[in-house]
Amino acid sequence: MIVTINTDASYSHAKNRGTFAFWIVSNSGKIKMSGVLKESVISPTMAEMQCIINALYVTLNNSGWVNIGKIIINTDSLNSIHVLTKNESAIKKYNLKKYRQCKAYSEFYKLIKDYKGQIELRHVRSHNGTDTANKWVNEWCDQEAKKEMNKLLKTL
């Protein structure tokens, strides 16, 4: 079975807080979720990485889906893709080395350690219309993450 995960996060520079939204689909169903990241984050990239981990965790541990042979993760965060795929030239070029020391990086690899299938991270251009399903879902994730951020900021 192929699972497609679409993610987006929102980040507040003033509060170092992040929110997330993801949309997961497979032949076995659909999962949509949004919320506030439990721990503070230092950047939009870290918020995006944590969002990816949250969605991956739900897919592998809470969905009840079996025989997942491939997981496709669509994100608008190229930096997250560079870090999680260990793209050394991009990590150096964009000064992303610090993200390898963050909790999200180690959580990602701990989470997929026992997964036997394939994981593919794909970039989806954000705020570029909704003419494809991926762009439409990315826009949904973006709007949901922003709604969560607006609610969070009202409570802080």
N, CA, C and O atoms as a GROMACS GRO file, in nm:
protein
  624
    1MET      N    1   0.084  -0.118   0.000
    1MET     CA    2   0.000   0.000   0.000
    1MET      C    3   0.089   0.124   0.000
    1MET      O    4   0.194   0.126   0.064
    2ILE      N    5   0.047   0.225  -0.071
    2ILE     CA    6   0.115   0.355  -0.074
    2ILE      C    7   0.036   0.453   0.012
    2ILE      O    8  -0.086   0.462   0.002
    3VAL      N    9   0.108   0.525   0.097
    3VAL     CA   10   0.049   0.629   0.181
    3VAL      C   11   0.108   0.762   0.138
    3VAL      O   12   0.229   0.774   0.121
    4THR      N   13   0.023   0.861   0.120
    4THR     CA   14   0.069   0.995   0.087
    4THR      C   15   0.038   1.088   0.204
    4THR      O   16  -0.076   1.097   0.250
    5ILE      N   17   0.142   1.155   0.250
    5ILE     CA   18   0.132   1.250   0.361
    5ILE      C   19   0.158   1.390   0.307
    5ILE      O   20   0.257   1.412   0.238
    6ASN      N   21   0.070   1.483   0.338
    6ASN     CA   22   0.089   1.624   0.304
    6ASN      C   23   0.099   1.701   0.435
    6ASN      O   24   0.016   1.683   0.524
    7THR      N   25   0.200   1.787   0.446
    7THR     CA   26   0.224   1.856   0.572
    7THR      C   27   0.246   2.005   0.550
    7THR      O   28   0.287   2.049   0.442
    8ASP      N   29   0.218   2.081   0.654
    8ASP     CA   30   0.259   2.221   0.660
    8ASP      C   31   0.257   2.264   0.806
    8ASP      O   32   0.180   2.213   0.887
    9ALA      N   33   0.342   2.361   0.836
    9ALA     CA   34   0.351   2.415   0.971
    9ALA      C   35   0.346   2.566   0.964
    9ALA      O   36   0.371   2.627   0.860
   10SER      N   37   0.315   2.625   1.078
   10SER     CA   38   0.318   2.770   1.092
   10SER      C   39   0.408   2.800   1.211
   10SER      O   40   0.414   2.722   1.306
   11TYR      N   41   0.478   2.913   1.205
   11TYR     CA   42   0.577   2.945   1.307
   11TYR      C   43   0.565   3.090   1.351
   11TYR      O   44   0.548   3.179   1.268
   12SER      N   45   0.572   3.113   1.481
   12SER     CA   46   0.573   3.248   1.537
   12SER      C   47   0.714   3.281   1.583
   12SER      O   48   0.765   3.222   1.678
   13HIS      N   49   0.778   3.376   1.516
   13HIS     CA   50   0.911   3.421   1.556
   13HIS      C   51   0.908   3.484   1.695
   13HIS      O   52   1.000   3.465   1.773
   14ALA      N   53   0.802   3.558   1.725
   14ALA     CA   54   0.794   3.629   1.852
   14ALA      C   55   0.783   3.534   1.972
   14ALA      O   56   0.834   3.563   2.080
   15LYS      N   57   0.717   3.421   1.952
   15LYS     CA   58   0.691   3.328   2.063
   15LYS      C   59   0.769   3.197   2.053
   15LYS      O   60   0.764   3.115   2.145
   16ASN      N   61   0.842   3.176   1.942
   16ASN     CA   62   0.913   3.048   1.920
   16ASN      C   63   0.820   2.928   1.938
   16ASN      O   64   0.855   2.830   2.002
   17ARG      N   65   0.703   2.940   1.880
   17ARG     CA   66   0.604   2.832   1.886
   17ARG      C   67   0.563   2.795   1.745
   17ARG      O   68   0.570   2.876   1.653
   18GLY      N   69   0.520   2.671   1.731
   18GLY     CA   70   0.477   2.623   1.601
   18GLY      C   71   0.345   2.550   1.608
   18GLY      O   72   0.306   2.498   1.712
   19THR      N   73   0.277   2.549   1.496
   19THR     CA   74   0.154   2.472   1.481
   19THR      C   75   0.168   2.388   1.354
   19THR      O   76   0.256   2.413   1.271
   20PHE      N   77   0.081   2.291   1.339
   20PHE     CA   78   0.095   2.198   1.227
   20PHE      C   79  -0.040   2.158   1.172
   20PHE      O   80  -0.144   2.174   1.236
   21ALA      N   81  -0.035   2.106   1.051
   21ALA     CA   82  -0.152   2.042   0.991
   21ALA      C   83  -0.101   1.938   0.892
   21ALA      O   84  -0.003   1.960   0.822
   22PHE      N   85  -0.169   1.824   0.888
   22PHE     CA   86  -0.136   1.724   0.788
   22PHE      C   87  -0.260   1.653   0.739
   22PHE      O   88  -0.363   1.649   0.806
   23TRP      N   89  -0.245   1.598   0.620
   23TRP     CA   90  -0.352   1.527   0.550
   23TRP      C   91  -0.287   1.400   0.498
   23TRP      O   92  -0.195   1.406   0.417
   24ILE      N   93  -0.335   1.286   0.543
   24ILE     CA   94  -0.277   1.157   0.507
   24ILE      C   95  -0.383   1.076   0.433
   24ILE      O   96  -0.497   1.066   0.480
   25VAL      N   97  -0.347   1.017   0.319
   25VAL     CA   98  -0.440   0.934   0.245
   25VAL      C   99  -0.374   0.803   0.203
   25VAL      O  100  -0.254   0.797   0.177
   26SER      N  101  -0.457   0.701   0.196
   26SER     CA  102  -0.415   0.571   0.145
   26SER      C  103  -0.540   0.499   0.097
   26SER      O  104  -0.651   0.553   0.106
   27ASN      N  105  -0.522   0.378   0.047
   27ASN     CA  106  -0.638   0.298   0.008
   27ASN      C  107  -0.724   0.261   0.128
   27ASN      O  108  -0.841   0.224   0.113
   28SER      N  109  -0.666   0.271   0.248
   28SER     CA  110  -0.739   0.235   0.370
   28SER      C  111  -0.811   0.351   0.436
   28SER      O  112  -0.884   0.330   0.533
   29GLY      N  113  -0.792   0.473   0.385
   29GLY     CA  114  -0.864   0.584   0.444
   29GLY      C  115  -0.789   0.715   0.439
   29GLY      O  116  -0.688   0.729   0.370
   30LYS      N  117  -0.842   0.811   0.514
   30LYS     CA  118  -0.788   0.946   0.518
   30LYS      C  119  -0.781   0.991   0.663
   30LYS      O  120  -0.870   0.963   0.742
   31ILE      N  121  -0.673   1.063   0.696
   31ILE     CA  122  -0.658   1.121   0.829
   31ILE      C  123  -0.620   1.267   0.810
   31ILE      O  124  -0.524   1.298   0.740
   32LYS      N  125  -0.695   1.356   0.873
   32LYS     CA  126  -0.663   1.499   0.872
   32LYS      C  127  -0.649   1.543   1.018
   32LYS      O  128  -0.731   1.509   1.102
   33MET      N  129  -0.542   1.618   1.045
   33MET     CA  130  -0.519   1.660   1.182
   33MET      C  131  -0.443   1.792   1.184
   33MET      O  132  -0.362   1.820   1.096
   34SER      N  133  -0.470   1.872   1.285
   34SER     CA  134  -0.394   1.995   1.305
   34SER      C  135  -0.386   2.020   1.455
   34SER      O  136  -0.464   1.967   1.533
   35GLY      N  137  -0.288   2.103   1.493
   35GLY     CA  138  -0.273   2.133   1.634
   35GLY      C  139  -0.150   2.216   1.662
   35GLY      O  140  -0.086   2.270   1.571
   36VAL      N  141  -0.117   2.225   1.791
   36VAL     CA  142  -0.003   2.302   1.838
   36VAL      C  143   0.110   2.206   1.869
   36VAL      O  144   0.089   2.102   1.932
   37LEU      N  145   0.231   2.241   1.825
   37LEU     CA  146   0.347   2.160   1.861
   37LEU      C  147   0.370   2.173   2.011
   37LEU      O  148   0.365   2.283   2.066
   38LYS      N  149   0.396   2.061   2.077
   38LYS     CA  150   0.407   2.060   2.223
   38LYS      C  151   0.527   2.138   2.274
   38LYS      O  152   0.518   2.205   2.376
   39GLU      N  153   0.638   2.130   2.203
   39GLU     CA  154   0.760   2.197   2.247
   39GLU      C  155   0.785   2.320   2.162
   39GLU      O  156   0.741   2.328   2.048
   40SER      N  157   0.857   2.416   2.219
   40SER     CA  158   0.892   2.534   2.141
   40SER      C  159   0.988   2.494   2.029
   40SER      O  160   1.058   2.394   2.038
   41VAL      N  161   0.989   2.574   1.926
   41VAL     CA  162   1.076   2.550   1.811
   41VAL      C  163   1.151   2.678   1.780
   41VAL      O  164   1.106   2.788   1.815
   42ILE      N  165   1.266   2.665   1.714
   42ILE     CA  166   1.351   2.782   1.692
   42ILE      C  167   1.340   2.840   1.552
   42ILE      O  168   1.399   2.944   1.523
   43SER      N  169   1.265   2.774   1.466
   43SER     CA  170   1.259   2.821   1.328
   43SER      C  171   1.143   2.754   1.254
   43SER      O  172   1.088   2.654   1.300
   44PRO      N  173   1.108   2.810   1.138
   44PRO     CA  174   1.007   2.744   1.055
   44PRO      C  175   1.051   2.604   1.010
   44PRO      O  176   0.969   2.513   1.001
   45THR      N  177   1.179   2.587   0.982
   45THR     CA  178   1.228   2.456   0.940
   45THR      C  179   1.207   2.352   1.049
   45THR      O  180   1.165   2.240   1.021
   46MET      N  181   1.235   2.389   1.174
   46MET     CA  182   1.214   2.294   1.284
   46MET      C  183   1.065   2.263   1.300
   46MET      O  184   1.029   2.148   1.328
   47ALA      N  185   0.979   2.362   1.283
   47ALA     CA  186   0.835   2.338   1.292
   47ALA      C  187   0.790   2.243   1.182
   47ALA      O  188   0.710   2.153   1.206
   48GLU      N  189   0.841   2.262   1.061
   48GLU     CA  190   0.807   2.174   0.949
   48GLU      C  191   0.856   2.031   0.975
   48GLU      O  192   0.784   1.935   0.949
   49MET      N  193   0.978   2.018   1.025
   49MET     CA  194   1.031   1.885   1.054
   49MET      C  195   0.946   1.814   1.159
   49MET      O  196   0.917   1.695   1.146
   50GLN      N  197   0.905   1.887   1.263
   50GLN     CA  198   0.822   1.827   1.367
   50GLN      C  199   0.686   1.788   1.311
   50GLN      O  200   0.629   1.686   1.352
   51CYS      N  201   0.632   1.867   1.221
   51CYS     CA  202   0.505   1.834   1.157
   51CYS      C  203   0.516   1.704   1.079
   51CYS      O  204   0.428   1.618   1.087
   52ILE      N  205   0.625   1.690   1.004
   52ILE     CA  206   0.649   1.567   0.928
   52ILE      C  207   0.655   1.447   1.023
   52ILE      O  208   0.597   1.342   0.995
   53ILE      N  209   0.724   1.463   1.135
   53ILE     CA  210   0.736   1.354   1.232
   53ILE      C  211   0.600   1.320   1.292
   53ILE      O  212   0.568   1.202   1.307
   54ASN      N  213   0.520   1.421   1.325
   54ASN     CA  214   0.387   1.394   1.380
   54ASN      C  215   0.304   1.312   1.281
   54ASN      O  216   0.239   1.214   1.319
   55ALA      N  217   0.306   1.352   1.154
   55ALA     CA  218   0.229   1.280   1.053
   55ALA      C  219   0.281   1.139   1.031
   55ALA      O  220   0.204   1.045   1.015
   56LEU      N  221   0.412   1.124   1.031
   56LEU     CA  222   0.472   0.992   1.014
   56LEU      C  223   0.439   0.902   1.133
   56LEU      O  224   0.412   0.783   1.115
   57TYR      N  225   0.441   0.958   1.253
   57TYR     CA  226   0.406   0.882   1.372
   57TYR      C  227   0.262   0.832   1.364
   57TYR      O  228   0.235   0.715   1.392
   58VAL      N  229   0.170   0.920   1.326
   58VAL     CA  230   0.029   0.880   1.313
   58VAL      C  231   0.016   0.770   1.209
   58VAL      O  232  -0.057   0.673   1.230
   59THR      N  233   0.086   0.784   1.098
   59THR     CA  234   0.078   0.684   0.990
   59THR      C  235   0.128   0.548   1.038
   59THR      O  236   0.061   0.447   1.018
   60LEU      N  237   0.244   0.546   1.100
   60LEU     CA  238   0.306   0.418   1.136
   60LEU      C  239   0.253   0.358   1.265
   60LEU      O  240   0.256   0.236   1.281
   61ASN      N  241   0.205   0.440   1.358
   61ASN     CA  242   0.168   0.388   1.489
   61ASN      C  243   0.020   0.400   1.526
   61ASN      O  244  -0.026   0.324   1.612
   62ASN      N  245  -0.053   0.491   1.466
   62ASN     CA  246  -0.192   0.513   1.509
   62ASN      C  247  -0.296   0.487   1.402
   62ASN      O  248  -0.416   0.485   1.433
   63SER      N  249  -0.255   0.467   1.279
   63SER     CA  250  -0.354   0.454   1.171
   63SER      C  251  -0.418   0.315   1.167
   63SER      O  252  -0.530   0.300   1.119
   64GLY      N  253  -0.347   0.216   1.216
   64GLY     CA  254  -0.396   0.078   1.205
   64GLY      C  255  -0.375   0.019   1.067
   64GLY      O  256  -0.417  -0.094   1.041
   65TRP      N  257  -0.311   0.094   0.979
   65TRP     CA  258  -0.287   0.047   0.843
   65TRP      C  259  -0.170  -0.050   0.842
   65TRP      O  260  -0.070  -0.030   0.911
   66VAL      N  261  -0.183  -0.156   0.762
   66VAL     CA  262  -0.078  -0.257   0.752
   66VAL      C  263  -0.028  -0.265   0.608
   66VAL      O  264  -0.090  -0.213   0.516
   67ASN      N  265   0.083  -0.331   0.593
   67ASN     CA  266   0.143  -0.351   0.461
   67ASN      C  267   0.169  -0.220   0.387
   67ASN      O  268   0.142  -0.208   0.267
   68ILE      N  269   0.223  -0.123   0.459
   68ILE     CA  270   0.258   0.005   0.397
   68ILE      C  271   0.394  -0.014   0.330
   68ILE      O  272   0.497  -0.028   0.398
   69GLY      N  273   0.394  -0.015   0.199
   69GLY     CA  274   0.518  -0.038   0.125
   69GLY      C  275   0.593   0.088   0.091
   69GLY      O  276   0.715   0.087   0.073
   70LYS      N  277   0.519   0.200   0.082
   70LYS     CA  278   0.583   0.326   0.046
   70LYS      C  279   0.507   0.441   0.110
   70LYS      O  280   0.383   0.443   0.112
   71ILE      N  281   0.583   0.537   0.160
   71ILE     CA  282   0.525   0.659   0.216
   71ILE      C  283   0.583   0.776   0.138
   71ILE      O  284   0.704   0.794   0.130
   72ILE      N  285   0.494   0.855   0.080
   72ILE     CA  286   0.534   0.976   0.009
   72ILE      C  287   0.497   1.094   0.097
   72ILE      O  288   0.381   1.110   0.136
   73ILE      N  289   0.595   1.177   0.128
   73ILE     CA  290   0.572   1.294   0.213
   73ILE      C  291   0.587   1.419   0.128
   73ILE      O  292   0.695   1.448   0.077
   74ASN      N  293   0.478   1.491   0.112
   74ASN     CA  294   0.478   1.617   0.038
   74ASN      C  295   0.487   1.733   0.137
   74ASN      O  296   0.406   1.744   0.228
   75THR      N  297   0.587   1.818   0.118
   75THR     CA  298   0.605   1.933   0.204
   75THR      C  299   0.652   2.052   0.121
   75THR      O  300   0.714   2.035   0.016
   76ASP      N  301   0.621   2.172   0.170
   76ASP     CA  302   0.671   2.290   0.100
   76ASP      C  303   0.803   2.339   0.158
   76ASP      O  304   0.851   2.446   0.123
   77SER      N  305   0.862   2.261   0.248
   77SER     CA  306   0.986   2.298   0.314
   77SER      C  307   1.106   2.226   0.253
   77SER      O  308   1.136   2.113   0.288
   78LEU      N  309   1.173   2.294   0.161
   78LEU     CA  310   1.294   2.235   0.101
   78LEU      C  311   1.402   2.212   0.206
   78LEU      O  312   1.474   2.112   0.199
   79ASN      N  313   1.414   2.303   0.304
   79ASN     CA  314   1.514   2.284   0.407
   79ASN      C  315   1.491   2.154   0.485
   79ASN      O  316   1.587   2.083   0.516
   80SER      N  317   1.368   2.124   0.516
   80SER     CA  318   1.337   1.999   0.587
   80SER      C  319   1.376   1.878   0.502
   80SER      O  320   1.431   1.781   0.552
   81ILE      N  321   1.346   1.886   0.375
   81ILE     CA  322   1.382   1.777   0.284
   81ILE      C  323   1.534   1.760   0.281
   81ILE      O  324   1.584   1.648   0.291
   82HIS      N  325   1.608   1.870   0.268
   82HIS     CA  326   1.754   1.862   0.265
   82HIS      C  327   1.809   1.796   0.391
   82HIS      O  328   1.896   1.709   0.383
   83VAL      N  329   1.757   1.836   0.507
   83VAL     CA  330   1.807   1.782   0.634
   83VAL      C  331   1.770   1.635   0.649
   83VAL      O  332   1.855   1.553   0.680
   84LEU      N  333   1.643   1.602   0.627
   84LEU     CA  334   1.597   1.464   0.651
   84LEU      C  335   1.649   1.364   0.549
   84LEU      O  336   1.655   1.244   0.578
   85THR      N  337   1.686   1.411   0.430
   85THR     CA  338   1.743   1.320   0.330
   85THR      C  339   1.896   1.322   0.333
   85THR      O  340   1.962   1.256   0.253
   86LYS      N  341   1.951   1.399   0.428
   86LYS     CA  342   2.096   1.407   0.446
   86LYS      C  343   2.167   1.456   0.320
   86LYS      O  344   2.271   1.403   0.281
   87ASN      N  345   2.110   1.558   0.256
   87ASN     CA  346   2.168   1.618   0.137
   87ASN      C  347   2.282   1.709   0.180
   87ASN      O  348   2.262   1.827   0.208
   88GLU      N  349   2.402   1.653   0.186
   88GLU     CA  350   2.517   1.723   0.243
   88GLU      C  351   2.549   1.854   0.173
   88GLU      O  352   2.582   1.953   0.240
   89SER      N  353   2.541   1.858   0.041
   89SER     CA  354   2.575   1.982  -0.028
   89SER      C  355   2.475   2.093   0.005
   89SER      O  356   2.515   2.208   0.024
   90ALA      N  357   2.347   2.060   0.012
   90ALA     CA  358   2.245   2.160   0.047
   90ALA      C  359   2.257   2.200   0.195
   90ALA      O  360   2.239   2.316   0.229
   91ILE      N  361   2.286   2.104   0.281
   91ILE     CA  362   2.303   2.134   0.424
   91ILE      C  363   2.415   2.236   0.442
   91ILE      O  364   2.403   2.330   0.521
   92LYS      N  365   2.524   2.215   0.370
   92LYS     CA  366   2.637   2.308   0.379
   92LYS      C  367   2.601   2.442   0.315
   92LYS      O  368   2.625   2.548   0.374
   93LYS      N  369   2.544   2.439   0.195
   93LYS     CA  370   2.511   2.561   0.121
   93LYS      C  371   2.416   2.652   0.197
   93LYS      O  372   2.433   2.774   0.198
   94TYR      N  373   2.315   2.593   0.261
   94TYR     CA  374   2.212   2.672   0.329
   94TYR      C  375   2.230   2.678   0.481
   94TYR      O  376   2.141   2.722   0.553
   95ASN      N  377   2.347   2.633   0.529
   95ASN     CA  378   2.380   2.639   0.672
   95ASN      C  379   2.274   2.571   0.759
   95ASN      O  380   2.220   2.631   0.852
   96LEU      N  381   2.245   2.445   0.726
   96LEU     CA  382   2.141   2.370   0.795
   96LEU      C  383   2.195   2.268   0.894
   96LEU      O  384   2.118   2.190   0.949
   97LYS      N  385   2.325   2.266   0.916
   97LYS     CA  386   2.388   2.164   1.001
   97LYS      C  387   2.328   2.159   1.142
   97LYS      O  388   2.318   2.052   1.201
   98LYS      N  389   2.287   2.274   1.195
   98LYS     CA  390   2.232   2.278   1.331
   98LYS      C  391   2.108   2.190   1.345
   98LYS      O  392   2.077   2.144   1.455
   99TYR      N  393   2.037   2.166   1.236
   99TYR     CA  394   1.915   2.086   1.244
   99TYR      C  395   1.943   1.937   1.266
   99TYR      O  396   1.854   1.862   1.305
  100ARG      N  397   2.065   1.895   1.240
  100ARG     CA  398   2.099   1.755   1.268
  100ARG      C  399   2.113   1.730   1.418
  100ARG      O  400   2.108   1.615   1.462
  101GLN      N  401   2.130   1.836   1.496
  101GLN     CA  402   2.140   1.822   1.640
  101GLN      C  403   2.004   1.837   1.709
  101GLN      O  404   1.994   1.817   1.830
  102CYS      N  405   1.902   1.872   1.636
  102CYS     CA  406   1.772   1.894   1.699
  102CYS      C  407   1.700   1.761   1.720
  102CYS      O  408   1.727   1.660   1.654
  103LYS      N  409   1.609   1.765   1.814
  103LYS     CA  410   1.534   1.646   1.853
  103LYS      C  411   1.454   1.588   1.735
  103LYS      O  412   1.442   1.466   1.722
  104ALA      N  413   1.401   1.674   1.650
  104ALA     CA  414   1.319   1.629   1.537
  104ALA      C  415   1.399   1.539   1.444
  104ALA      O  416   1.346   1.440   1.393
  105TYR      N  417   1.524   1.572   1.422
  105TYR     CA  418   1.609   1.493   1.332
  105TYR      C  419   1.626   1.351   1.387
  105TYR      O  420   1.606   1.253   1.315
  106SER      N  421   1.662   1.340   1.514
  106SER     CA  422   1.680   1.207   1.572
  106SER      C  423   1.548   1.132   1.583
  106SER      O  424   1.545   1.010   1.568
  107GLU      N  425   1.440   1.203   1.610
  107GLU     CA  426   1.308   1.139   1.618
  107GLU      C  427   1.268   1.079   1.483
  107GLU      O  428   1.212   0.970   1.478
  108PHE      N  429   1.298   1.149   1.375
  108PHE     CA  430   1.266   1.100   1.241
  108PHE      C  431   1.335   0.966   1.217
  108PHE      O  432   1.270   0.870   1.174
  109TYR      N  433   1.463   0.958   1.243
  109TYR     CA  434   1.537   0.835   1.217
  109TYR      C  435   1.503   0.724   1.314
  109TYR      O  436   1.508   0.606   1.279
  110LYS      N  437   1.469   0.760   1.437
  110LYS     CA  438   1.423   0.659   1.533
  110LYS      C  439   1.288   0.601   1.489
  110LYS      O  440   1.264   0.481   1.501
  111LEU      N  441   1.203   0.686   1.438
  111LEU     CA  442   1.070   0.646   1.395
  111LEU      C  443   1.074   0.552   1.275
  111LEU      O  444   0.996   0.457   1.267
  112ILE      N  445   1.164   0.578   1.182
  112ILE     CA  446   1.167   0.495   1.060
  112ILE      C  447   1.265   0.377   1.069
  112ILE      O  448   1.278   0.299   0.974
  113LYS      N  449   1.333   0.364   1.181
  113LYS     CA  450   1.435   0.260   1.198
  113LYS      C  451   1.383   0.120   1.164
  113LYS      O  452   1.450   0.044   1.094
  114ASP      N  453   1.266   0.087   1.212
  114ASP     CA  454   1.211  -0.048   1.190
  114ASP      C  455   1.116  -0.057   1.072
  114ASP      O  456   1.066  -0.165   1.040
  115TYR      N  457   1.091   0.055   1.006
  115TYR     CA  458   1.002   0.055   0.890
  115TYR      C  459   1.078  -0.003   0.771
  115TYR      O  460   1.188   0.043   0.739
  116LYS      N  461   1.022  -0.102   0.708
  116LYS     CA  462   1.090  -0.174   0.599
  116LYS      C  463   1.059  -0.119   0.460
  116LYS      O  464   1.122  -0.159   0.362
  117GLY      N  465   0.964  -0.029   0.451
  117GLY     CA  466   0.924   0.024   0.321
  117GLY      C  467   1.010   0.142   0.278
  117GLY      O  468   1.113   0.171   0.337
  118GLN      N  469   0.964   0.206   0.175
  118GLN     CA  470   1.035   0.318   0.115
  118GLN      C  471   0.971   0.450   0.160
  118GLN      O  472   0.849   0.459   0.172
  119ILE      N  473   1.055   0.551   0.185
  119ILE     CA  474   1.007   0.685   0.218
  119ILE      C  475   1.063   0.782   0.115
  119ILE      O  476   1.183   0.783   0.087
  120GLU      N  477   0.974   0.862   0.060
  120GLU     CA  478   1.015   0.960  -0.040
  120GLU      C  479   0.963   1.097   0.002
  120GLU      O  480   0.843   1.114   0.024
  121LEU      N  481   1.052   1.194   0.015
  121LEU     CA  482   1.014   1.331   0.046
  121LEU      C  483   1.011   1.412  -0.082
  121LEU      O  484   1.107   1.412  -0.159
  122ARG      N  485   0.898   1.481  -0.105
  122ARG     CA  486   0.880   1.559  -0.227
  122ARG      C  487   0.847   1.703  -0.192
  122ARG      O  488   0.777   1.731  -0.095
  123HIS      N  489   0.899   1.793  -0.274
  123HIS     CA  490   0.871   1.934  -0.254
  123HIS      C  491   0.746   1.975  -0.331
  123HIS      O  492   0.730   1.943  -0.448
  124VAL      N  493   0.658   2.046  -0.262
  124VAL     CA  494   0.538   2.103  -0.324
  124VAL      C  495   0.552   2.254  -0.311
  124VAL      O  496   0.567   2.306  -0.201
  125ARG      N  497   0.547   2.322  -0.421
  125ARG     CA  498   0.558   2.469  -0.418
  125ARG      C  499   0.434   2.526  -0.349
  125ARG      O  500   0.321   2.494  -0.384
  126SER      N  501   0.459   2.612  -0.251
  126SER     CA  502   0.347   2.668  -0.175
  126SER      C  503   0.297   2.797  -0.236
  126SER      O  504   0.368   2.864  -0.311
  127HIS      N  505   0.175   2.831  -0.202
  127HIS     CA  506   0.112   2.958  -0.242
  127HIS      C  507   0.126   2.981  -0.392
  127HIS      O  508   0.157   3.091  -0.439
  128ASN      N  509   0.101   2.874  -0.466
  128ASN     CA  510   0.122   2.877  -0.610
  128ASN      C  511  -0.005   2.829  -0.681
  128ASN      O  512   0.002   2.759  -0.782
  129GLY      N  513  -0.120   2.867  -0.627
  129GLY     CA  514  -0.246   2.823  -0.686
  129GLY      C  515  -0.288   2.688  -0.631
  129GLY      O  516  -0.218   2.627  -0.551
  130THR      N  517  -0.402   2.643  -0.675
  130THR     CA  518  -0.455   2.514  -0.630
  130THR      C  519  -0.498   2.430  -0.748
  130THR      O  520  -0.600   2.361  -0.743
  131ASP      N  521  -0.420   2.436  -0.856
  131ASP     CA  522  -0.461   2.367  -0.978
  131ASP      C  523  -0.431   2.218  -0.979
  131ASP      O  524  -0.475   2.147  -1.069
  132THR      N  525  -0.356   2.169  -0.881
  132THR     CA  526  -0.334   2.025  -0.869
  132THR      C  527  -0.380   1.980  -0.731
  132THR      O  528  -0.395   2.062  -0.640
  133ALA      N  529  -0.401   1.850  -0.716
  133ALA     CA  530  -0.444   1.797  -0.585
  133ALA      C  531  -0.341   1.825  -0.478
  133ALA      O  532  -0.377   1.862  -0.366
  134ASN      N  533  -0.212   1.808  -0.510
  134ASN     CA  534  -0.107   1.834  -0.411
  134ASN      C  535  -0.107   1.979  -0.365
  134ASN      O  536  -0.092   2.007  -0.246
  135LYS      N  537  -0.123   2.071  -0.458
  135LYS     CA  538  -0.125   2.213  -0.422
  135LYS      C  539  -0.250   2.247  -0.340
  135LYS      O  540  -0.243   2.324  -0.245
  136TRP      N  541  -0.362   2.189  -0.377
  136TRP     CA  542  -0.486   2.214  -0.304
  136TRP      C  543  -0.473   2.166  -0.160
  136TRP      O  544  -0.511   2.236  -0.066
  137VAL      N  545  -0.419   2.045  -0.142
  137VAL     CA  546  -0.404   1.989  -0.007
  137VAL      C  547  -0.299   2.069   0.071
  137VAL      O  548  -0.316   2.091   0.191
  138ASN      N  549  -0.190   2.111   0.005
  138ASN     CA  550  -0.091   2.194   0.073
  138ASN      C  551  -0.154   2.324   0.122
  138ASN      O  552  -0.125   2.371   0.232
  139GLU      N  553  -0.239   2.382   0.040
  139GLU     CA  554  -0.306   2.506   0.081
  139GLU      C  555  -0.399   2.480   0.199
  139GLU      O  556  -0.408   2.563   0.290
  140TRP      N  557  -0.468   2.366   0.199
  140TRP     CA  558  -0.554   2.330   0.312
  140TRP      C  559  -0.469   2.318   0.439
  140TRP      O  560  -0.505   2.373   0.543
  141CYS      N  561  -0.356   2.248   0.430
  141CYS     CA  562  -0.267   2.232   0.546
  141CYS      C  563  -0.217   2.368   0.594
  141CYS      O  564  -0.213   2.394   0.715
  142ASP      N  565  -0.179   2.455   0.501
  142ASP     CA  566  -0.131   2.588   0.535
  142ASP      C  567  -0.238   2.666   0.611
  142ASP      O  568  -0.209   2.727   0.714
  143GLN      N  569  -0.360   2.665   0.562
  143GLN     CA  570  -0.468   2.739   0.626
  143GLN      C  571  -0.501   2.682   0.765
  143GLN      O  572  -0.527   2.758   0.859
  144GLU      N  573  -0.500   2.551   0.777
  144GLU     CA  574  -0.529   2.488   0.907
  144GLU      C  575  -0.420   2.521   1.009
  144GLU      O  576  -0.450   2.551   1.124
  145ALA      N  577  -0.294   2.515   0.968
  145ALA     CA  578  -0.184   2.549   1.058
  145ALA      C  579  -0.194   2.695   1.102
  145ALA      O  580  -0.168   2.727   1.218
  146LYS      N  581  -0.231   2.783   1.010
  146LYS     CA  582  -0.248   2.925   1.045
  146LYS      C  583  -0.363   2.946   1.142
  146LYS      O  584  -0.353   3.027   1.234
  147LYS      N  585  -0.473   2.872   1.123
  147LYS     CA  586  -0.586   2.881   1.217
  147LYS      C  587  -0.540   2.841   1.357
  147LYS      O  588  -0.574   2.906   1.456
  148GLU      N  589  -0.463   2.732   1.364
  148GLU     CA  590  -0.413   2.686   1.494
  148GLU      C  591  -0.321   2.790   1.556
  148GLU      O  592  -0.325   2.811   1.677
  149MET      N  593  -0.238   2.856   1.475
  149MET     CA  594  -0.148   2.959   1.526
  149MET      C  595  -0.228   3.077   1.578
  149MET      O  596  -0.197   3.129   1.686
  150ASN      N  597  -0.328   3.120   1.505
  150ASN     CA  598  -0.412   3.231   1.552
  150ASN      C  599  -0.477   3.200   1.686
  150ASN      O  600  -0.482   3.286   1.774
  151LYS      N  601  -0.528   3.077   1.702
  151LYS     CA  602  -0.587   3.036   1.829
  151LYS      C  603  -0.481   3.036   1.940
  151LYS      O  604  -0.507   3.082   2.051
  152LEU      N  605  -0.362   2.983   1.909
  152LEU     CA  606  -0.254   2.977   2.009
  152LEU      C  607  -0.214   3.115   2.054
  152LEU      O  608  -0.202   3.140   2.174
  153LEU      N  609  -0.193   3.206   1.961
  153LEU     CA  610  -0.146   3.340   1.995
  153LEU      C  611  -0.246   3.416   2.081
  153LEU      O  612  -0.207   3.504   2.158
  154LYS      N  613  -0.372   3.385   2.068
  154LYS     CA  614  -0.475   3.449   2.153
  154LYS      C  615  -0.465   3.402   2.298
  154LYS      O  616  -0.512   3.471   2.388
  155THR      N  617  -0.404   3.286   2.321
  155THR     CA  618  -0.394   3.232   2.457
  155THR      C  619  -0.262   3.267   2.525
  155THR      O  620  -0.248   3.250   2.646
  156LEU      N  621  -0.164   3.314   2.449
  156LEU     CA  622  -0.033   3.343   2.508
  156LEU      C  623  -0.023   3.485   2.561
  156LEU      O  624   0.082   3.524   2.614
   0.00000   0.00000   0.00000
